Amino acid sequence: MSGYRSLFRTPEFTPLFLGSAAQTAAQTVGGLALATLVYRATGSPLLSAVSMFGSSLAQVLGATVLLSGADRLPPRTALSAIALAFAAGTAAQALPGLSPGVLLAVVLLLGLVASLGGGVRWGLLNEILTKDGYLPGRSLFNVMSGLAQIVGFATGGALLTALSPRACLLLAAALYLTAALLWRLGLTARPPRAAGRPSPSVTWRANAELFSSRPRRLTYLGLWLPNGMVVGCESLYVSYAPHAAGTLFACAALGMLAGDVTVGRLLPAAVRARLATPLLLLLAAPYLLFGTHPPVPVAAVCVTVASVGFGASLVQQERLMSLTPDALAGQALGLHSAGTLTLQGVSATAAGVLAQLTSPAAAMTAMAAGSVGVTLALATAARRAPVRPSAEPAPQRTPS
């Protein structure tokens, strides 16, 4: 495909795109509102970070028992049901009188539901678009995500000065309902991509097959670990700068947008393939400056520059798809999504613990240093790995 515009001429792309935009906006507004609600009630950086990113902790359970549904459930029904579940859960979080423990329990339950969503959505995108269209399509989704986060965090920050966090949670629930309607009315009733019923045993077998290849294992680790640690840094924005957290989140989204456009649209494939490690290093390095506790304007610049490095995920996803047979595409992408979110939740929790023991600035610096170390270790391991195991033939991919 020649560019972003041609994607919208593909049937079903537009409703999938618009529904995802509404869902991303709901996640940003709702996440910021919940983190603010919990921080105001407890004053705890740990609980604030877990309330915003803790749903990711449940992704690991979903990845081991539910993920086979990514290829074995009708995509339209699955996406609509997941969005409705999030609408109900977010509305429940807005109820007055709920303790932080109950709020976090709802967060974890929604994370379990969400573990299926990434595989369904990206598997459907891979099915809707041709082989050559997946990378620009995923890039455009990332651009949309960046814009929705910029608008969502900026709007959420402004709304929190005028409205209560509970009112913002109800707004997020309405956005989830919008996503469910767009998907239900705009997508066609496609059959599942694979035969059979989803089950834990099927999920385990497919995950084992995906991990049987060393190049795929290294690709997954590169997708999960370095950016997960940086999200741990992001989880501390509320406690680092309580009155400017929305600004920092918006700057992070702006940097991510710039990285996705550059990698997905401007760089030729030969150049793009060599940039995964440099981009991952860029993603973490600016956060090392937080050890000096920079003022908000300087922190905002660091966050913006660092987030350009999120463009590395496009390079890594392209490689993952080249290493994965079509029959496992949905589960492979779902495992990527679930693993990424799980590590983000683990990192947010670890960062919150460090911040509780030291300070948010010190914890952000430590997480960034860990990300740099992991990136260098994985780059060294990848240089020692063959391009493709000799026992594993290259998977043949056909246009959808």
LINVENGI-V622696 format. One line per field, one symbol per residue. phi: phi as a letter, one per 30 degrees, with the letter a starting at -180 (. if undefined). psi: psi as a letter, one per 40 degrees, with the letter a starting at -180 (. if undefined). burial: b if it has 9 or more other ideal C-beta (glycine too) atoms within 8 Angstrom, else e. A space follows every 50 residues. Layout:
phi = ???
psi = ???
burial = ???
//
This chain:
phi = .dadddddddeiddddddddddddddddddddddddeddddcicdddddd ddbdeddddddddcbcddddccbdedddddddddddddddddddddidde ddedddedddddddddddddddddddddcdeddddddddddddeddddde dddddddddddcbdeddddddddddddddddddddccddddedbdjcdae ddddddddddddcdededdddddcdddddddedddcedddbecbdddddd ddddddedddddddbccdeddedccededddddcedddddddhddeeded dedddddedddedddddddeddcbdedceddddddedddddddddddddd dddddddcaeddddddddddddddedddddddddddeaeddcdddccced
psi = hdaddddeehheddddddddddddddddddddddddddddddehdddddd ddeddddedddddededdedeeihdddddddddddddddddddehiehid ddddddddddddddddddddddddddddiideeddddddddddddddddd dddddddddeddiiddddddddddddddddddddddiigiiidiiiiiid ddddddddddeehdddddddddddddddddddddeeddddgdeedddddd ddddddddddddddddhidddddeedddddddddddedeedegiiddddd ddddddedeeedddddddddddehiddedddddddddddddddddddddd dddddddciddddddddddddddddddddddddeiidhhdehihihhii.
burial = beebebbbebebbebbbbbbbbbbbbbbbbbbbbbbbbbeebebbbbbbb bbbbbbbbbbbbbbebbbbbbbbbbbbbbbbbbbbbbbbbbbbbeeeeeb eebbebbbbbbbbbbbbbbbbbbbbbbbbeeebbbbbbbbbbbbbbbbbb bbbbbbbbbbeeeebbbbbbbbbbbbbbbbebbbebbeebebbeeeebee ebbbebbeebbebebbbbbbbbbbbbbbbbbbbbbbbbbbbeebbbbbbb bbbbbbbbbbbbbbbebeeeebbebbbebbbbbbbbbbbbeeebebebbb bbbbbbbbbbbbbbbbbbbbbebbeeebbbbbbbbbbbbbbbbbbbbbbb bbbbbbeeebbbbbbbbbbbbbebbbebbebbeebeeeeeeeeebeeeee
//
